[in-house]
Amino acid sequence: MELLDAIHTRRSIRKYLNKPVPEEMIETILRAAMAAPSAGNQQPWHFVVITDRARLDAIPAFHPYSKMVLQAPAAILVCGDPDGKKWPTFWDQDLGAATQNILLAARDLGLGTVWVGVYPEKDRMEGFRKLLGIPENIIPFSFIPVGWPEGHFEAVNRFRPELVHQENWSAN
């Protein structure tokens, strides 16, 4: 698949087939995540791969927008560790880039994903900490259910020229 095709056909997938995702595909996705740019190459990320059905099924109890995980065979929680980093205030940008790479790598493999926000919602972060034994200094950032999509991908044109400013804000 060409990169621009993956970008334009990537969608938030909330319905999945009852089919496991091979470990090799998860590793490919995580390799793409770790290839993301980060401030000063600090790589402040950690990833928790979840395939245990009981754990996946427990998540909607503390995250109100995660019900699609009840169908997903796997999920990835992207976490940040800004402690001791040269650029500790940029960790969330770094994790945003890693999260986007996960979404695009999964799309390239024919898998569906949806970015479910966690940070900065304290109840969601604490729910993941308790469920997965995450240390207090690690920040749960984004949650990504992963699976084989029910349905197909289609490109949608979301380009809006009125949101593009040339040279300064008022010039269009």
URTAWO-V506433 format. One record per pair of residues at least 6 apart in sequence whose C-alpha atoms are under 8 Angstrom apart, sorted by the first residue. I is the first residue (numbers start at 1). J is the second residue. Records with the same first field share a line. If there is no record, write none. Layout:
I=J / J
This chain:
1=108
5=155
6=104 / 107 / 108
7=104
8=155 / 156 / 157
9=153 / 154 / 155 / 156
10=103 / 104 / 107 / 153 / 154 / 155
11=112 / 113 / 114 / 153
12=112 / 113 / 114 / 115
13=112 / 113 / 114 / 149
14=68 / 69 / 113 / 114 / 149
15=68 / 71 / 72 / 149 / 150
16=71 / 72 / 73 / 112 / 147 / 148 / 149 / 150
17=71 / 72 / 147 / 148 / 149 / 150
18=71 / 72 / 73 / 148
19=73 / 147 / 148
20=73 / 74 / 147 / 148
21=73 / 74 / 146 / 147 / 148
25=109
28=105
29=101 / 102 / 105 / 106
30=47 / 102
32=98 / 101 / 102 / 105
33=97 / 98 / 99 / 100 / 101 / 102
34=43 / 45 / 98
35=98 / 101
36=94 / 97 / 98 / 101
37=43 / 94 / 97 / 98
38=44 / 91 / 93 / 94 / 97
39=87 / 90 / 91 / 94
40=86 / 87
42=85 / 86 / 87
43=94
44=80 / 81 / 82 / 85 / 91 / 94 / 95
45=78 / 79 / 80 / 81 / 94 / 95
46=78 / 79 / 80 / 81
47=76 / 77 / 78 / 79
48=76 / 77 / 78 / 79
49=74 / 75 / 76 / 77
50=56 / 74 / 75 / 76 / 77
51=73 / 74 / 75
52=74
53=73
55=131
56=69 / 70 / 74 / 75
57=69 / 70
59=66 / 67 / 69 / 127 / 128
60=66 / 67 / 69
62=123 / 124 / 127
63=123 / 124 / 127
65=116
66=116
68=145
69=75 / 145
72=145 / 146 / 147
73=145 / 146 / 147
74=145 / 146 / 147
75=143 / 144 / 145 / 146
76=143 / 144 / 145 / 146
77=140 / 141 / 142 / 143 / 144
78=95 / 99 / 140 / 141 / 142 / 143 / 144
79=95 / 138 / 139 / 140 / 141 / 142
80=91 / 92 / 95 / 138 / 139 / 140 / 141
81=91 / 137 / 138 / 139
82=88 / 89 / 91 / 138
83=137
92=141
95=141
99=115 / 142
103=112 / 113 / 114 / 115
106=112 / 113 / 146
107=113
110=148
111=146 / 147 / 148 / 149
112=146 / 147 / 148 / 149
113=144 / 145 / 146 / 147
114=144 / 145 / 146
115=142 / 143 / 144 / 145
116=142 / 143 / 144
117=141 / 142 / 143
118=124 / 125 / 140 / 141 / 142 / 143
119=125 / 139 / 140 / 141 / 142
120=141
125=139 / 140 / 141
128=134 / 140
129=135 / 136 / 140
162=172
164=172
165=171 / 172
166=172
